Each structure stands twice: as C-alpha cells, then as structure tokens.
Amino acid sequence: MEILQIVIIGIVGTILSISLKKESPQFSLFIGLTTGILIFLFAAEYLKRVIQILSQLAGSAGVNSGYMDIVLKIIGISYIARFGTELCKDAGEGAIASKVDLAGKIFIAVTGAPVILALMEMIQHFI
Amino acid sequence: MDINIVFQIAAAGILIAVLNQVLIRAGREEQAMMTTLAGLVVVLYWVIQYISKLFETVQTLFNL
C-alpha cells in the first residue's frame, strides 16, 4: 500500500528534522520542506486521477467548464498558500505566515470574483 | 520516490554542524560562519530543484 510509504517518509523526515533542530535549524527546515515536496509529488499522480473524475462529473452534469476551471484554480492557490504558510509557521515566523495567508486569500477572492458576478446577474434577472 | 535527497540534506546538515563546532573550538569563528553559509547555499541549490518541480506539478495539475 502506498500510504505506508508516505507515512514512513513522513516519520523519517520528522526524526531527521528534529535531530537537526538544535545545532542547525536551517537544515531542519530544509528537511521539512523536502519531505513535504516528496510526499506531494507522490500524491500528485492520484490527485490527477481525482481531478479527471471531477471534471468528467462536472461535464456530464452540464456544469459550465469555466466554473470548473475556477474551482480547480482556487484549490491550487489555496494549496500552495497553505504550503507556504505552514512552512513559515514551522520555522517560527508567524508574521510572514500570516502575510502569505492574506495574499492567498486575496488571490482566491480575485479568482472567484467572476462566479459571484454571474450569480448576482442571475439573481437580478429573476427579481 | 527518491528519499535519498532527505538523507543527503541530513548528512550535509550534520557535517556542517560538526565542522562548525570544530572551527569554533579552533578559534576561527569567521571560517565557521563561512562554512555554514556555504553549506546552506549547496543545500538550497538542491532544494530549489525540488521546489521548481513542485510548482510545475501544481501548475499542470490545477492549470493555474
């Protein structure tokens, strides 16, 4: 089972990161970052399958593909923003983490704006 | 699924920490600082390749 590999990699990365925390904190952050990237690259294959299934479902349900793209874009932005935020928080830099989080929220709001506008028009159309 | 990059970074970290202590004991604090920085740059070079791979994957996956 692949999940076993992922758990093992996570545990090994955590142990190495903690063991280096005292002497050289920079390297423990590098190890945390690399382990996170490895696990994501491993899971990306399955994520691709999930996204294909989702878009097929959306297509068959007649959802406008533009909205599906926006949903995927928002998921991507939120994932990367969270990746950066958690990393900065691990390193103890709470201020930088909150700024990254703020920027992520702003980009999500900007990406999602067309959907909200379309909704408003639809509502005005009914009233 | 090459986990040896994590082991490489851990080995580099331990090596740099030990080298740092040795140089400090030998009274050369500046060289100790320089070796730490050099080690950081090398590891950063390795990690940057993984970060770019991550961003490529995310871009292709979510077509950002």
N, CA and C atoms of all chains as a GROMACS GRO file, in nm:
protein
  573
    1MET      N    1   0.085  -0.120   0.000
    1MET     CA    2   0.000   0.000   0.000
    1MET      C    3   0.088   0.125   0.000
    2GLU      N    4   0.050   0.223  -0.082
    2GLU     CA    5   0.136   0.341  -0.094
    2GLU      C    6   0.134   0.424   0.034
    3ILE      N    7   0.022   0.416   0.106
    3ILE     CA    8   0.011   0.503   0.225
    3ILE      C    9   0.121   0.468   0.324
    4LEU      N   10   0.163   0.340   0.323
    4LEU     CA   11   0.269   0.303   0.418
    4LEU      C   12   0.397   0.378   0.382
    5GLN      N   13   0.427   0.382   0.250
    5GLN     CA   14   0.548   0.454   0.210
    5GLN      C   15   0.542   0.598   0.258
    6ILE      N   16   0.426   0.660   0.239
    6ILE     CA   17   0.415   0.803   0.273
    6ILE      C   18   0.435   0.823   0.423
    7VAL      N   19   0.375   0.735   0.502
    7VAL     CA   20   0.388   0.751   0.648
    7VAL      C   21   0.534   0.732   0.688
    8ILE      N   22   0.600   0.633   0.625
    8ILE     CA   23   0.740   0.609   0.662
    8ILE      C   24   0.826   0.730   0.627
    9ILE      N   25   0.801   0.785   0.506
    9ILE     CA   26   0.880   0.902   0.465
    9ILE      C   27   0.855   1.017   0.561
   10GLY      N   28   0.728   1.034   0.601
   10GLY     CA   29   0.697   1.143   0.693
   10GLY      C   30   0.768   1.126   0.825
   11ILE      N   31   0.767   1.003   0.878
   11ILE     CA   32   0.830   0.981   1.009
   11ILE      C   33   0.981   1.002   1.000
   12VAL      N   34   1.042   0.947   0.892
   12VAL     CA   35   1.188   0.961   0.879
   12VAL      C   36   1.224   1.108   0.867
   13GLY      N   37   1.146   1.181   0.786
   13GLY     CA   38   1.173   1.325   0.770
   13GLY      C   39   1.161   1.398   0.902
   14THR      N   40   1.057   1.362   0.981
   14THR     CA   41   1.037   1.432   1.108
   14THR      C   42   1.153   1.405   1.203
   15ILE      N   43   1.194   1.278   1.209
   15ILE     CA   44   1.303   1.244   1.302
   15ILE      C   45   1.430   1.319   1.263
   16LEU      N   46   1.461   1.318   1.131
   16LEU     CA   47   1.584   1.387   1.088
   16LEU      C   48   1.572   1.536   1.117
   17SER      N   49   1.452   1.590   1.095
   17SER     CA   50   1.437   1.734   1.113
   17SER      C   51   1.454   1.772   1.260
   18ILE      N   52   1.396   1.689   1.349
   18ILE     CA   53   1.409   1.722   1.492
   18ILE      C   54   1.553   1.706   1.538
   19SER      N   55   1.620   1.601   1.485
   19SER     CA   56   1.757   1.578   1.535
   19SER      C   57   1.848   1.693   1.496
   20LEU      N   58   1.812   1.764   1.385
   20LEU     CA   59   1.900   1.875   1.345
   20LEU      C   60   1.850   2.008   1.399
   21LYS      N   61   1.738   2.005   1.474
   21LYS     CA   62   1.677   2.132   1.513
   21LYS      C   63   1.773   2.216   1.597
   22LYS      N   64   1.847   2.151   1.689
   22LYS     CA   65   1.925   2.231   1.784
   22LYS      C   66   2.049   2.288   1.718
   23GLU      N   67   2.129   2.202   1.653
   23GLU     CA   68   2.257   2.254   1.601
   23GLU      C   69   2.233   2.348   1.484
   24SER      N   70   2.154   2.297   1.382
   24SER     CA   71   2.139   2.385   1.265
   24SER      C   72   1.992   2.388   1.226
   25PRO      N   73   1.918   2.487   1.279
   25PRO     CA   74   1.773   2.495   1.249
   25PRO      C   75   1.745   2.512   1.100
   26GLN      N   76   1.838   2.576   1.025
   26GLN     CA   77   1.809   2.596   0.882
   26GLN      C   78   1.791   2.462   0.814
   27PHE      N   79   1.879   2.365   0.848
   27PHE     CA   80   1.871   2.237   0.777
   27PHE      C   81   1.746   2.161   0.816
   28SER      N   82   1.699   2.181   0.940
   28SER     CA   83   1.577   2.108   0.976
   28SER      C   84   1.460   2.162   0.895
   29LEU      N   85   1.464   2.293   0.865
   29LEU     CA   86   1.358   2.348   0.780
   29LEU      C   87   1.370   2.292   0.638
   30PHE      N   88   1.495   2.280   0.588
   30PHE     CA   89   1.513   2.222   0.454
   30PHE      C   90   1.457   2.081   0.449
   31ILE      N   91   1.483   2.003   0.555
   31ILE     CA   92   1.437   1.864   0.553
   31ILE      C   93   1.285   1.860   0.554
   32GLY      N   94   1.224   1.947   0.638
   32GLY     CA   95   1.078   1.951   0.640
   32GLY      C   96   1.022   1.987   0.504
   33LEU      N   97   1.085   2.085   0.440
   33LEU     CA   98   1.037   2.130   0.308
   33LEU      C   99   1.050   2.017   0.205
   34THR      N  100   1.166   1.952   0.204
   34THR     CA  101   1.188   1.848   0.103
   34THR      C  102   1.094   1.730   0.125
   35THR      N  103   1.075   1.693   0.252
   35THR     CA  104   0.984   1.580   0.279
   35THR      C  105   0.844   1.615   0.232
   36GLY      N  106   0.801   1.739   0.259
   36GLY     CA  107   0.667   1.780   0.215
   36GLY      C  108   0.654   1.772   0.065
   37ILE      N  109   0.759   1.819  -0.006
   37ILE     CA  110   0.752   1.818  -0.152
   37ILE      C  111   0.748   1.675  -0.203
   38LEU      N  112   0.831   1.587  -0.144
   38LEU     CA  113   0.834   1.447  -0.191
   38LEU      C  114   0.697   1.384  -0.176
   39ILE      N  115   0.634   1.406  -0.060
   39ILE     CA  116   0.503   1.344  -0.036
   39ILE      C  117   0.401   1.398  -0.133
   40PHE      N  118   0.408   1.532  -0.161
   40PHE     CA  119   0.309   1.586  -0.253
   40PHE      C  120   0.331   1.531  -0.394
   41LEU      N  121   0.459   1.523  -0.436
   41LEU     CA  122   0.484   1.471  -0.571
   41LEU      C  123   0.435   1.328  -0.582
   42PHE      N  124   0.444   1.255  -0.472
   42PHE     CA  125   0.397   1.117  -0.475
   42PHE      C  126   0.246   1.114  -0.486
   43ALA      N  127   0.178   1.205  -0.416
   43ALA     CA  128   0.031   1.204  -0.416
   43ALA      C  129  -0.024   1.270  -0.541
   44ALA      N  130   0.059   1.346  -0.615
   44ALA     CA  131   0.008   1.422  -0.729
   44ALA      C  132  -0.050   1.329  -0.834
   45GLU      N  133   0.008   1.207  -0.848
   45GLU     CA  134  -0.045   1.116  -0.951
   45GLU      C  135  -0.191   1.085  -0.922
   46TYR      N  136  -0.219   1.054  -0.794
   46TYR     CA  137  -0.358   1.017  -0.761
   46TYR      C  138  -0.448   1.138  -0.769
   47LEU      N  139  -0.390   1.255  -0.736
   47LEU     CA  140  -0.471   1.377  -0.743
   47LEU      C  141  -0.514   1.403  -0.886
   48LYS      N  142  -0.425   1.369  -0.982
   48LYS     CA  143  -0.460   1.391  -1.123
   48LYS      C  144  -0.582   1.308  -1.158
   49ARG      N  145  -0.584   1.183  -1.108
   49ARG     CA  146  -0.699   1.096  -1.138
   49ARG      C  147  -0.826   1.154  -1.079
   50VAL      N  148  -0.817   1.205  -0.955
   50VAL     CA  149  -0.936   1.260  -0.890
   50VAL      C  150  -0.987   1.378  -0.971
   51ILE      N  151  -0.894   1.463  -1.018
   51ILE     CA  152  -0.937   1.582  -1.091
   51ILE      C  153  -1.004   1.542  -1.222
   52GLN      N  154  -0.950   1.439  -1.288
   52GLN     CA  155  -1.014   1.394  -1.413
   52GLN      C  156  -1.157   1.347  -1.385
   53ILE      N  157  -1.173   1.268  -1.278
   53ILE     CA  158  -1.308   1.218  -1.245
   53ILE      C  159  -1.400   1.336  -1.218
   54LEU      N  160  -1.349   1.434  -1.142
   54LEU     CA  161  -1.432   1.551  -1.108
   54LEU      C  162  -1.477   1.623  -1.234
   55SER      N  163  -1.381   1.643  -1.327
   55SER     CA  164  -1.420   1.722  -1.446
   55SER      C  165  -1.517   1.641  -1.531
   56GLN      N  166  -1.501   1.506  -1.534
   56GLN     CA  167  -1.599   1.426  -1.609
   56GLN      C  168  -1.738   1.444  -1.547
   57LEU      N  169  -1.743   1.435  -1.413
   57LEU     CA  170  -1.873   1.450  -1.345
   57LEU      C  171  -1.933   1.586  -1.378
   58ALA      N  172  -1.847   1.690  -1.370
   58ALA     CA  173  -1.898   1.826  -1.396
   58ALA      C  174  -1.947   1.834  -1.539
   59GLY      N  175  -1.872   1.773  -1.632
   59GLY     CA  176  -1.913   1.777  -1.772
   59GLY      C  177  -2.048   1.709  -1.790
   60SER      N  178  -2.063   1.590  -1.732
   60SER     CA  179  -2.189   1.516  -1.753
   60SER      C  180  -2.304   1.588  -1.683
   61ALA      N  181  -2.274   1.660  -1.573
   61ALA     CA  182  -2.382   1.730  -1.502
   61ALA      C  183  -2.414   1.861  -1.571
   62GLY      N  184  -2.343   1.894  -1.680
   62GLY     CA  185  -2.378   2.014  -1.754
   62GLY      C  186  -2.326   2.141  -1.690
   63VAL      N  187  -2.230   2.127  -1.594
   63VAL     CA  188  -2.177   2.249  -1.532
   63VAL      C  189  -2.085   2.316  -1.635
   64ASN      N  190  -2.094   2.449  -1.643
   64ASN     CA  191  -2.010   2.525  -1.735
   64ASN      C  192  -1.863   2.499  -1.702
   65SER      N  193  -1.781   2.458  -1.803
   65SER     CA  194  -1.642   2.418  -1.773
   65SER      C  195  -1.564   2.536  -1.719
   66GLY      N  196  -1.606   2.660  -1.749
   66GLY     CA  197  -1.532   2.774  -1.696
   66GLY      C  198  -1.533   2.773  -1.544
   67TYR      N  199  -1.651   2.740  -1.487
   67TYR     CA  200  -1.659   2.740  -1.340
   67TYR      C  201  -1.570   2.630  -1.282
   68MET      N  202  -1.565   2.516  -1.353
   68MET     CA  203  -1.483   2.406  -1.302
   68MET      C  204  -1.336   2.448  -1.300
   69ASP      N  205  -1.294   2.522  -1.405
   69ASP     CA  206  -1.155   2.570  -1.405
   69ASP      C  207  -1.130   2.660  -1.287
   70ILE      N  208  -1.228   2.749  -1.260
   70ILE     CA  209  -1.209   2.843  -1.148
   70ILE      C  210  -1.199   2.765  -1.018
   71VAL      N  211  -1.282   2.664  -1.001
   71VAL     CA  212  -1.278   2.586  -0.877
   71VAL      C  213  -1.140   2.522  -0.864
   72LEU      N  214  -1.089   2.462  -0.975
   72LEU     CA  215  -0.957   2.398  -0.968
   72LEU      C  216  -0.849   2.500  -0.936
   73LYS      N  217  -0.860   2.617  -0.999
   73LYS     CA  218  -0.758   2.721  -0.976
   73LYS      C  219  -0.757   2.761  -0.830
   74ILE      N  220  -0.877   2.776  -0.772
   74ILE     CA  221  -0.886   2.818  -0.632
   74ILE      C  222  -0.826   2.710  -0.542
   75ILE      N  223  -0.852   2.583  -0.577
   75ILE     CA  224  -0.795   2.475  -0.495
   75ILE      C  225  -0.643   2.480  -0.502
   76GLY      N  226  -0.591   2.503  -0.625
   76GLY     CA  227  -0.444   2.509  -0.639
   76GLY      C  228  -0.385   2.623  -0.560
   77ILE      N  229  -0.447   2.742  -0.571
   77ILE     CA  230  -0.395   2.858  -0.499
   77ILE      C  231  -0.399   2.831  -0.350
   78SER      N  232  -0.511   2.777  -0.301
   78SER     CA  233  -0.521   2.758  -0.155
   78SER      C  234  -0.420   2.654  -0.109
   79TYR      N  235  -0.393   2.552  -0.194
   79TYR     CA  236  -0.296   2.451  -0.150
   79TYR      C  237  -0.157   2.512  -0.137
   80ILE      N  238  -0.117   2.587  -0.240
   80ILE     CA  239   0.019   2.644  -0.236
   80ILE      C  240   0.031   2.746  -0.123
   81ALA      N  241  -0.076   2.826  -0.104
   81ALA     CA  242  -0.068   2.926   0.004
   81ALA      C  243  -0.054   2.856   0.139
   82ARG      N  244  -0.129   2.747   0.157
   82ARG     CA  245  -0.120   2.676   0.284
   82ARG      C  246   0.016   2.612   0.302
   83PHE      N  247   0.073   2.562   0.190
   83PHE     CA  248   0.206   2.501   0.196
   83PHE      C  249   0.307   2.602   0.250
   84GLY      N  250   0.304   2.724   0.192
   84GLY     CA  251   0.396   2.827   0.238
   84GLY      C  252   0.369   2.869   0.380
   85THR      N  253   0.238   2.884   0.413
   85THR     CA  254   0.205   2.933   0.547
   85THR      C  255   0.252   2.834   0.653
   86GLU      N  256   0.222   2.704   0.630
   86GLU     CA  257   0.261   2.605   0.731
   86GLU      C  258   0.412   2.602   0.747
   87LEU      N  259   0.483   2.617   0.633
   87LEU     CA  260   0.629   2.612   0.639
   87LEU      C  261   0.681   2.726   0.724
   88CYS      N  262   0.628   2.848   0.697
   88CYS     CA  263   0.676   2.963   0.775
   88CYS      C  264   0.641   2.946   0.922
   89LYS      N  265   0.523   2.888   0.949
   89LYS     CA  266   0.485   2.870   1.090
   89LYS      C  267   0.578   2.769   1.157
   90ASP      N  268   0.614   2.663   1.083
   90ASP     CA  269   0.706   2.565   1.142
   90ASP      C  270   0.836   2.632   1.182
   91ALA      N  271   0.881   2.724   1.096
   91ALA     CA  272   1.010   2.788   1.125
   91ALA      C  273   0.994   2.893   1.234
   92GLY      N  274   0.869   2.915   1.279
   92GLY     CA  275   0.852   3.010   1.388
   92GLY      C  276   0.824   3.151   1.340
   93GLU      N  277   0.812   3.171   1.207
   93GLU     CA  278   0.791   3.306   1.156
   93GLU      C  279   0.640   3.328   1.138
   94GLY      N  280   0.570   3.358   1.250
   94GLY     CA  281   0.424   3.373   1.241
   94GLY      C  282   0.383   3.490   1.155
   95ALA      N  283   0.461   3.600   1.158
   95ALA     CA  284   0.422   3.721   1.084
   95ALA      C  285   0.423   3.692   0.936
   96ILE      N  286   0.533   3.630   0.889
   96ILE     CA  287   0.541   3.603   0.744
   96ILE      C  288   0.429   3.508   0.705
   97ALA      N  289   0.402   3.410   0.793
   97ALA     CA  290   0.298   3.312   0.760
   97ALA      C  291   0.164   3.380   0.740
   98SER      N  292   0.132   3.477   0.828
   98SER     CA  293   0.000   3.541   0.814
   98SER      C  294  -0.004   3.626   0.688
   99LYS      N  295   0.110   3.685   0.649
   99LYS     CA  296   0.110   3.766   0.525
   99LYS      C  297   0.087   3.675   0.404
  100VAL      N  298   0.152   3.559   0.404
  100VAL     CA  299   0.133   3.466   0.291
  100VAL      C  300  -0.013   3.423   0.287
  101ASP      N  301  -0.069   3.399   0.405
  101ASP     CA  302  -0.209   3.357   0.412
  101ASP      C  303  -0.300   3.466   0.356
  102LEU      N  304  -0.272   3.592   0.396
  102LEU     CA  305  -0.353   3.705   0.349
  102LEU      C  306  -0.347   3.714   0.197
  103ALA      N  307  -0.225   3.705   0.143
  103ALA     CA  308  -0.211   3.715  -0.004
  103ALA      C  309  -0.288   3.601  -0.071
  104GLY      N  310  -0.281   3.481  -0.012
  104GLY     CA  311  -0.354   3.369  -0.071
  104GLY      C  312  -0.502   3.397  -0.076
  105LYS      N  313  -0.555   3.452   0.036
  105LYS     CA  314  -0.700   3.480   0.039
  105LYS      C  315  -0.736   3.583  -0.066
  106ILE      N  316  -0.648   3.686  -0.083
  106ILE     CA  317  -0.677   3.790  -0.183
  106ILE      C  318  -0.683   3.728  -0.322
  107PHE      N  319  -0.586   3.640  -0.355
  107PHE     CA  320  -0.586   3.582  -0.490
  107PHE      C  321  -0.708   3.494  -0.510
  108ILE      N  322  -0.751   3.425  -0.401
  108ILE     CA  323  -0.869   3.341  -0.416
  108ILE      C  324  -0.990   3.428  -0.442
  109ALA      N  325  -1.001   3.541  -0.369
  109ALA     CA  326  -1.115   3.631  -0.390
  109ALA      C  327  -1.115   3.683  -0.533
  110VAL      N  328  -0.997   3.719  -0.583
  110VAL     CA  329  -0.989   3.772  -0.720
  110VAL      C  330  -1.030   3.665  -0.820
  111THR      N  331  -0.983   3.542  -0.797
  111THR     CA  332  -1.015   3.435  -0.893
  111THR      C  333  -1.163   3.403  -0.890
  112GLY      N  334  -1.222   3.411  -0.768
  112GLY     CA  335  -1.363   3.372  -0.758
  112GLY      C  336  -1.459   3.482  -0.793
  113ALA      N  337  -1.409   3.604  -0.819
  113ALA     CA  338  -1.499   3.718  -0.844
  113ALA      C  339  -1.594   3.692  -0.960
  114PRO      N  340  -1.550   3.641  -1.077
  114PRO     CA  341  -1.646   3.625  -1.187
  114PRO      C  342  -1.767   3.540  -1.149
  115VAL      N  343  -1.743   3.438  -1.067
  115VAL     CA  344  -1.855   3.350  -1.031
  115VAL      C  345  -1.958   3.428  -0.952
  116ILE      N  346  -1.907   3.513  -0.861
  116ILE     CA  347  -2.000   3.591  -0.778
  116ILE      C  348  -2.079   3.687  -0.865
  117LEU      N  349  -2.008   3.751  -0.962
  117LEU     CA  350  -2.077   3.845  -1.050
  117LEU      C  351  -2.186   3.773  -1.130
  118ALA      N  352  -2.154   3.654  -1.179
  118ALA     CA  353  -2.253   3.580  -1.258
  118ALA      C  354  -2.374   3.548  -1.171
  119LEU      N  355  -2.346   3.515  -1.045
  119LEU     CA  356  -2.456   3.484  -0.954
  119LEU      C  357  -2.545   3.608  -0.937
  120MET      N  358  -2.480   3.724  -0.916
  120MET     CA  359  -2.559   3.847  -0.896
  120MET      C  360  -2.649   3.873  -1.016
  121GLU      N  361  -2.590   3.860  -1.135
  121GLU     CA  362  -2.671   3.885  -1.255
  121GLU      C  363  -2.789   3.790  -1.258
  122MET      N  364  -2.765   3.664  -1.224
  122MET     CA  365  -2.874   3.566  -1.230
  122MET      C  366  -2.985   3.607  -1.134
  123ILE      N  367  -2.945   3.652  -1.013
  123ILE     CA  368  -3.046   3.689  -0.914
  123ILE      C  369  -3.125   3.811  -0.963
  124GLN      N  370  -3.051   3.911  -1.017
  124GLN     CA  371  -3.123   4.031  -1.064
  124GLN      C  372  -3.219   3.993  -1.177
  125HIS      N  373  -3.174   3.893  -1.256
  125HIS     CA  374  -3.259   3.852  -1.368
  125HIS      C  375  -3.393   3.801  -1.317
  126PHE      N  376  -3.390   3.729  -1.203
  126PHE     CA  377  -3.517   3.674  -1.152
  126PHE      C  378  -3.603   3.782  -1.089
  127ILE      N  379  -3.535   3.880  -1.022
  127ILE     CA  380  -3.617   3.980  -0.949
  127ILE      C  381  -3.686   4.072  -1.048
  128MET      N  382   1.033   0.807  -0.630
  128MET     CA  383   1.017   0.827  -0.485
  128MET      C  384   1.157   0.817  -0.422
  129ASP      N  385   1.243   0.916  -0.455
  129ASP     CA  386   1.380   0.902  -0.405
  129ASP      C  387   1.390   0.979  -0.273
  130ILE      N  388   1.401   0.901  -0.167
  130ILE     CA  389   1.408   0.965  -0.037
  130ILE      C  390   1.552   1.002  -0.005
  131ASN      N  391   1.647   0.961  -0.095
  131ASN     CA  392   1.785   0.986  -0.054
  131ASN      C  393   1.818   1.135  -0.054
  132ILE      N  394   1.734   1.218  -0.117
  132ILE     CA  395   1.763   1.362  -0.108
  132ILE      C  396   1.750   1.406   0.038
  133VAL      N  397   1.653   1.346   0.112
  133VAL     CA  398   1.634   1.385   0.252
  133VAL      C  399   1.757   1.343   0.332
  134PHE      N  400   1.808   1.221   0.300
  134PHE     CA  401   1.927   1.176   0.373
  134PHE      C  402   2.048   1.261   0.338
  135GLN      N  403   2.057   1.303   0.208
  135GLN     CA  404   2.169   1.389   0.170
  135GLN      C  405   2.167   1.518   0.250
  136ILE      N  406   2.047   1.579   0.261
  136ILE     CA  407   2.038   1.706   0.333
  136ILE      C  408   2.070   1.686   0.480
  137ALA      N  409   2.022   1.573   0.537
  137ALA     CA  410   2.051   1.549   0.679
  137ALA      C  411   2.202   1.532   0.698
  138ALA      N  412   2.265   1.456   0.606
  138ALA     CA  413   2.410   1.435   0.618
  138ALA      C  414   2.483   1.569   0.607
  139ALA      N  415   2.440   1.652   0.510
  139ALA     CA  416   2.505   1.782   0.495
  139ALA      C  417   2.487   1.865   0.621
  140GLY      N  418   2.367   1.860   0.678
  140GLY     CA  419   2.342   1.939   0.799
  140GLY      C  420   2.431   1.895   0.913
  141ILE      N  421   2.441   1.763   0.933
  141ILE     CA  422   2.524   1.713   1.043
  141ILE      C  423   2.670   1.749   1.020
  142LEU      N  424   2.714   1.731   0.893
  142LEU     CA  425   2.854   1.762   0.861
  142LEU      C  426   2.884   1.909   0.890
  143ILE      N  427   2.793   1.996   0.846
  143ILE     CA  428   2.816   2.140   0.865
  143ILE      C  429   2.818   2.172   1.015
  144ALA      N  430   2.727   2.109   1.092
  144ALA     CA  431   2.721   2.140   1.235
  144ALA      C  432   2.852   2.098   1.301
  145VAL      N  433   2.900   1.979   1.266
  145VAL     CA  434   3.025   1.931   1.328
  145VAL      C  435   3.140   2.021   1.287
  146LEU      N  436   3.147   2.052   1.158
  146LEU     CA  437   3.256   2.139   1.108
  146LEU      C  438   3.251   2.273   1.180
  147ASN      N  439   3.129   2.320   1.201
  147ASN     CA  440   3.112   2.449   1.267
  147ASN      C  441   3.172   2.444   1.408
  148GLN      N  442   3.138   2.336   1.481
  148GLN     CA  443   3.189   2.326   1.617
  148GLN      C  444   3.340   2.316   1.618
  149VAL      N  445   3.394   2.236   1.523
  149VAL     CA  446   3.540   2.217   1.521
  149VAL      C  447   3.608   2.351   1.497
  150LEU      N  448   3.555   2.425   1.400
  150LEU     CA  449   3.620   2.552   1.367
  150LEU      C  450   3.608   2.651   1.483
  151ILE      N  451   3.491   2.647   1.552
  151ILE     CA  452   3.475   2.742   1.664
  151ILE      C  453   3.574   2.706   1.774
  152ARG      N  454   3.587   2.572   1.801
  152ARG     CA  455   3.683   2.532   1.906
  152ARG      C  456   3.823   2.574   1.866
  153ALA      N  457   3.851   2.571   1.731
  153ALA     CA  458   3.987   2.605   1.689
  153ALA      C  459   4.007   2.756   1.688
  154GLY      N  460   3.905   2.829   1.730
  154GLY     CA  461   3.923   2.973   1.743
  154GLY      C  462   3.897   3.048   1.614
  155ARG      N  463   3.849   2.981   1.504
  155ARG     CA  464   3.826   3.055   1.378
  155ARG      C  465   3.674   3.071   1.360
  156GLU      N  466   3.614   3.167   1.427
  156GLU     CA  467   3.469   3.183   1.416
  156GLU      C  468   3.428   3.225   1.276
  157GLU      N  469   3.511   3.312   1.211
  157GLU     CA  470   3.469   3.361   1.078
  157GLU      C  471   3.457   3.244   0.982
  158GLN      N  472   3.564   3.153   0.982
  158GLN     CA  473   3.556   3.042   0.887
  158GLN      C  474   3.435   2.954   0.919
  159ALA      N  475   3.405   2.941   1.051
  159ALA     CA  476   3.290   2.858   1.087
  159ALA      C  477   3.164   2.916   1.021
  160MET      N  478   3.149   3.047   1.032
  160MET     CA  479   3.033   3.113   0.972
  160MET      C  480   3.032   3.091   0.821
  161MET      N  481   3.151   3.102   0.760
  161MET     CA  482   3.156   3.089   0.613
  161MET      C  483   3.118   2.948   0.571
  162THR      N  484   3.167   2.846   0.643
  162THR     CA  485   3.134   2.709   0.601
  162THR      C  486   2.984   2.685   0.617
  163THR      N  487   2.926   2.740   0.726
  163THR     CA  488   2.781   2.722   0.741
  163THR      C  489   2.709   2.783   0.623
  164LEU      N  490   2.749   2.904   0.585
  164LEU     CA  491   2.681   2.969   0.471
  164LEU      C  492   2.701   2.887   0.344
  165ALA      N  493   2.824   2.837   0.323
  165ALA     CA  494   2.849   2.759   0.201
  165ALA      C  495   2.758   2.635   0.200
  166GLY      N  496   2.750   2.569   0.316
  166GLY     CA  497   2.664   2.450   0.322
  166GLY      C  498   2.520   2.486   0.292
  167LEU      N  499   2.477   2.599   0.346
  167LEU     CA  500   2.339   2.642   0.321
  167LEU      C  501   2.316   2.663   0.173
  168VAL      N  502   2.412   2.725   0.105
  168VAL     CA  503   2.393   2.754  -0.038
  168VAL      C  504   2.384   2.623  -0.116
  169VAL      N  505   2.469   2.527  -0.082
  169VAL     CA  506   2.467   2.400  -0.156
  169VAL      C  507   2.332   2.332  -0.138
  170VAL      N  508   2.286   2.325  -0.010
  170VAL     CA  509   2.160   2.255   0.014
  170VAL      C  510   2.045   2.331  -0.050
  171LEU      N  511   2.054   2.467  -0.046
  171LEU     CA  512   1.949   2.546  -0.110
  171LEU      C  513   1.943   2.514  -0.258
  172TYR      N  514   2.060   2.494  -0.323
  172TYR     CA  515   2.062   2.460  -0.465
  172TYR      C  516   1.988   2.329  -0.491
  173TRP      N  517   2.011   2.229  -0.405
  173TRP     CA  518   1.940   2.102  -0.422
  173TRP      C  519   1.792   2.121  -0.405
  174VAL      N  520   1.756   2.198  -0.298
  174VAL     CA  521   1.613   2.206  -0.263
  174VAL      C  522   1.538   2.286  -0.369
  175ILE      N  523   1.605   2.385  -0.428
  175ILE     CA  524   1.536   2.470  -0.526
  175ILE      C  525   1.486   2.385  -0.643
  176GLN      N  526   1.566   2.284  -0.682
  176GLN     CA  527   1.520   2.199  -0.793
  176GLN      C  528   1.390   2.129  -0.755
  177TYR      N  529   1.379   2.087  -0.628
  177TYR     CA  530   1.255   2.019  -0.588
  177TYR      C  531   1.140   2.117  -0.580
  178ILE      N  532   1.169   2.240  -0.537
  178ILE     CA  533   1.062   2.340  -0.529
  178ILE      C  534   1.010   2.370  -0.669
  179SER      N  535   1.101   2.380  -0.768
  179SER     CA  536   1.054   2.411  -0.904
  179SER      C  537   0.973   2.294  -0.959
  180LYS      N  538   1.015   2.171  -0.921
  180LYS     CA  539   0.936   2.054  -0.967
  180LYS      C  540   0.798   2.060  -0.907
  181LEU      N  541   0.792   2.099  -0.776
  181LEU     CA  542   0.660   2.108  -0.711
  181LEU      C  543   0.572   2.208  -0.784
  182PHE      N  544   0.629   2.328  -0.812
  182PHE     CA  545   0.545   2.432  -0.874
  182PHE      C  546   0.502   2.391  -1.013
  183GLU      N  547   0.592   2.321  -1.088
  183GLU     CA  548   0.550   2.274  -1.222
  183GLU      C  549   0.432   2.179  -1.208
  184THR      N  550   0.444   2.084  -1.110
  184THR     CA  551   0.336   1.986  -1.095
  184THR      C  552   0.206   2.055  -1.062
  185VAL      N  553   0.212   2.150  -0.968
  185VAL     CA  554   0.088   2.217  -0.928
  185VAL      C  555   0.031   2.293  -1.046
  186GLN      N  556   0.118   2.358  -1.123
  186GLN     CA  557   0.064   2.436  -1.236
  186GLN      C  558  -0.002   2.345  -1.337
  187THR      N  559   0.062   2.233  -1.369
  187THR     CA  560  -0.001   2.145  -1.468
  187THR      C  561  -0.127   2.082  -1.410
  188LEU      N  562  -0.125   2.053  -1.282
  188LEU     CA  563  -0.238   1.981  -1.223
  188LEU      C  564  -0.360   2.071  -1.217
  189PHE      N  565  -0.344   2.195  -1.162
  189PHE     CA  566  -0.460   2.282  -1.144
  189PHE      C  567  -0.472   2.383  -1.257
  190ASN      N  568  -0.400   2.366  -1.364
  190ASN     CA  569  -0.382   2.460  -1.475
  190ASN      C  570  -0.398   2.604  -1.429
  191LEU      N  571  -0.310   2.643  -1.341
  191LEU     CA  572  -0.306   2.780  -1.288
  191LEU      C  573  -0.259   2.877  -1.394
   0.00000   0.00000   0.00000
